[in-house]
Amino acid sequence: MKIQHIKRIITHWETSSFSTYRDTFEQYGGSVNMHPDVVEY
């Protein structure tokens, strides 16, 4: 079992779409270096 899989089990993280990321960033904000336009580049 890979460490990434174990981390997802422990933290309950799930894969998300980029549109969900963008919507969440617009709603809650975030760091400039994690802005959707920067991440998408």
C-alpha positions in Angstrom: 0.0 0.0 0.0 1.4 3.4 -1.0 1.9 6.2 1.5 -0.4 8.4 -0.5 -3.2 5.9 -0.1 -2.6 5.7 3.6 -2.7 9.5 3.9 -6.0 9.7 2.1 -7.5 7.1 4.4 -6.3 9.0 7.5 -7.3 12.5 6.3 -10.4 11.5 4.3 -9.1 13.5 1.3 -10.7 12.8 -2.0 -9.7 13.7 -5.6 -11.5 16.8 -6.8 -12.1 18.6 -10.0 -10.4 21.9 -10.9 -13.7 23.7 -11.2 -14.5 22.7 -7.6 -11.1 24.0 -6.6 -11.7 27.3 -8.4 -15.2 27.7 -6.8 -13.8 27.0 -3.3 -11.0 29.4 -3.8 -13.4 32.1 -4.9 -15.7 31.5 -1.9 -13.0 31.1 0.8 -9.9 32.8 -0.6 -6.4 31.6 -0.3 -2.7 32.3 -0.9 -1.6 34.2 -4.0 0.7 31.3 -5.0 -2.3 28.9 -4.9 -4.6 31.1 -7.0 -6.4 29.0 -9.6 -4.8 31.0 -12.5 -1.3 30.3 -11.1 -2.1 26.6 -10.4 -3.6 26.1 -13.8 -0.6 27.5 -15.6 
